[in-house]
Amino acid sequence: MTASTLRPLRVLPATRHTPPGIPLPTHEQGHAERTSGATPYVQDALAVDFAAADDEQVFGPQPTHARDLPDPEEWAAHIGQAIIEVMHGTRPPSQVMRWTTPEVYAVVARRGSRAARRAGGRGPRQRTRVTRARVCEPAPDVAEASVVLVDGPRVRALALRLVGRDGRWVVEALQIG
């Protein structure tokens, strides 16, 4: 296009996107409403309590009731087996990350990396077997489990505290004997 074929720019007023305002009553109209006995509608302020819940309570981990989760006894046996295998260095620690708190994960992963370094590339050791798991539920979203393991010639105990969080069991505490 050349300069001679271009049309001049035309400025138009912007369209109005806001609705027209509602006229306020005059002083005489307001006085008439007050004396007639009719109470005009007055919108009250919203009752918002910003101190009631912080962001962590609203958007953080949500507790889940045990009845909405898998059987804690069977689940404790499976996660106990997985945690011991991570600690022996035969399973990668990332496989239990979703099922443990960051504190428990750090301990398990550290111990697993030490065990893998000590093994020095030797073949896999004898697999640890879970022989029994027992569970008690002290609270609606908590299960405490004891897992008995056969680890080569040794029999070991594993104590777990499982917490229902975000629709799954999460290992919150761990003790190995």
Contacts in CASP RR format, 6 or more apart in sequence:
PFRMAT RR
TARGET T0000
AUTHOR 0000-0000-0000
METHOD contacts of the structure
MODEL  1
MTASTLRPLRVLPATRHTPPGIPLPTHEQGHAERTSGATPYVQDALAVDF
AAADDEQVFGPQPTHARDLPDPEEWAAHIGQAIIEVMHGTRPPSQVMRWT
TPEVYAVVARRGSRAARRAGGRGPRQRTRVTRARVCEPAPDVAEASVVLV
DGPRVRALALRLVGRDGRWVVEALQIG
25 33 0 8 1.000
30 40 0 8 1.000
33 40 0 8 1.000
61 165 0 8 1.000
61 166 0 8 1.000
62 165 0 8 1.000
62 166 0 8 1.000
62 167 0 8 1.000
63 141 0 8 1.000
63 163 0 8 1.000
63 164 0 8 1.000
63 165 0 8 1.000
64 141 0 8 1.000
64 164 0 8 1.000
64 165 0 8 1.000
64 166 0 8 1.000
64 167 0 8 1.000
64 168 0 8 1.000
65 140 0 8 1.000
65 141 0 8 1.000
65 164 0 8 1.000
66 72 0 8 1.000
66 137 0 8 1.000
66 140 0 8 1.000
66 141 0 8 1.000
66 142 0 8 1.000
66 143 0 8 1.000
66 164 0 8 1.000
67 140 0 8 1.000
68 167 0 8 1.000
69 75 0 8 1.000
69 164 0 8 1.000
69 167 0 8 1.000
69 168 0 8 1.000
69 169 0 8 1.000
70 169 0 8 1.000
72 135 0 8 1.000
72 137 0 8 1.000
72 143 0 8 1.000
72 145 0 8 1.000
72 162 0 8 1.000
72 169 0 8 1.000
73 133 0 8 1.000
73 134 0 8 1.000
73 135 0 8 1.000
73 145 0 8 1.000
74 133 0 8 1.000
75 162 0 8 1.000
75 169 0 8 1.000
76 133 0 8 1.000
76 135 0 8 1.000
76 143 0 8 1.000
76 145 0 8 1.000
76 147 0 8 1.000
76 160 0 8 1.000
76 162 0 8 1.000
77 130 0 8 1.000
77 133 0 8 1.000
77 147 0 8 1.000
79 96 0 8 1.000
79 99 0 8 1.000
79 160 0 8 1.000
79 162 0 8 1.000
79 169 0 8 1.000
79 171 0 8 1.000
80 130 0 8 1.000
80 147 0 8 1.000
80 149 0 8 1.000
80 158 0 8 1.000
80 160 0 8 1.000
81 128 0 8 1.000
81 129 0 8 1.000
81 130 0 8 1.000
81 149 0 8 1.000
82 91 0 8 1.000
82 95 0 8 1.000
82 96 0 8 1.000
82 99 0 8 1.000
83 96 0 8 1.000
83 100 0 8 1.000
83 108 0 8 1.000
83 158 0 8 1.000
83 171 0 8 1.000
83 174 0 8 1.000
84 128 0 8 1.000
84 149 0 8 1.000
84 151 0 8 1.000
84 158 0 8 1.000
85 91 0 8 1.000
85 127 0 8 1.000
85 128 0 8 1.000
86 92 0 8 1.000
86 93 0 8 1.000
86 95 0 8 1.000
86 96 0 8 1.000
86 108 0 8 1.000
86 109 0 8 1.000
86 111 0 8 1.000
86 112 0 8 1.000
87 108 0 8 1.000
87 111 0 8 1.000
87 112 0 8 1.000
87 115 0 8 1.000
87 176 0 8 1.000
88 112 0 8 1.000
88 115 0 8 1.000
88 125 0 8 1.000
88 128 0 8 1.000
89 112 0 8 1.000
89 113 0 8 1.000
89 115 0 8 1.000
89 116 0 8 1.000
89 119 0 8 1.000
90 124 0 8 1.000
90 125 0 8 1.000
90 127 0 8 1.000
93 105 0 8 1.000
93 108 0 8 1.000
93 109 0 8 1.000
93 112 0 8 1.000
93 113 0 8 1.000
96 105 0 8 1.000
96 108 0 8 1.000
96 171 0 8 1.000
97 105 0 8 1.000
98 168 0 8 1.000
99 168 0 8 1.000
99 169 0 8 1.000
99 170 0 8 1.000
99 171 0 8 1.000
100 108 0 8 1.000
100 170 0 8 1.000
100 171 0 8 1.000
100 174 0 8 1.000
101 170 0 8 1.000
101 171 0 8 1.000
101 172 0 8 1.000
104 171 0 8 1.000
104 172 0 8 1.000
104 173 0 8 1.000
104 174 0 8 1.000
107 174 0 8 1.000
108 174 0 8 1.000
119 125 0 8 1.000
126 152 0 8 1.000
128 149 0 8 1.000
128 150 0 8 1.000
128 151 0 8 1.000
128 152 0 8 1.000
129 149 0 8 1.000
129 150 0 8 1.000
130 147 0 8 1.000
130 148 0 8 1.000
130 149 0 8 1.000
131 148 0 8 1.000
131 149 0 8 1.000
131 150 0 8 1.000
131 155 0 8 1.000
132 147 0 8 1.000
132 148 0 8 1.000
133 145 0 8 1.000
133 146 0 8 1.000
133 147 0 8 1.000
133 148 0 8 1.000
134 145 0 8 1.000
134 146 0 8 1.000
135 143 0 8 1.000
135 144 0 8 1.000
135 145 0 8 1.000
136 143 0 8 1.000
136 144 0 8 1.000
137 143 0 8 1.000
137 144 0 8 1.000
138 144 0 8 1.000
141 163 0 8 1.000
141 164 0 8 1.000
141 165 0 8 1.000
142 161 0 8 1.000
142 162 0 8 1.000
142 163 0 8 1.000
142 164 0 8 1.000
143 161 0 8 1.000
143 162 0 8 1.000
143 169 0 8 1.000
144 159 0 8 1.000
144 160 0 8 1.000
144 161 0 8 1.000
144 162 0 8 1.000
145 159 0 8 1.000
145 160 0 8 1.000
145 161 0 8 1.000
145 162 0 8 1.000
146 157 0 8 1.000
146 158 0 8 1.000
146 159 0 8 1.000
146 160 0 8 1.000
147 157 0 8 1.000
147 158 0 8 1.000
147 159 0 8 1.000
147 160 0 8 1.000
148 155 0 8 1.000
148 156 0 8 1.000
148 157 0 8 1.000
148 158 0 8 1.000
149 155 0 8 1.000
149 156 0 8 1.000
149 157 0 8 1.000
149 158 0 8 1.000
150 156 0 8 1.000
156 176 0 8 1.000
156 177 0 8 1.000
157 176 0 8 1.000
157 177 0 8 1.000
158 174 0 8 1.000
158 175 0 8 1.000
158 176 0 8 1.000
158 177 0 8 1.000
159 173 0 8 1.000
159 174 0 8 1.000
159 175 0 8 1.000
159 176 0 8 1.000
159 177 0 8 1.000
160 171 0 8 1.000
160 173 0 8 1.000
160 174 0 8 1.000
161 171 0 8 1.000
161 172 0 8 1.000
161 173 0 8 1.000
161 174 0 8 1.000
162 169 0 8 1.000
162 170 0 8 1.000
162 171 0 8 1.000
162 172 0 8 1.000
163 169 0 8 1.000
163 170 0 8 1.000
163 172 0 8 1.000
164 170 0 8 1.000
END
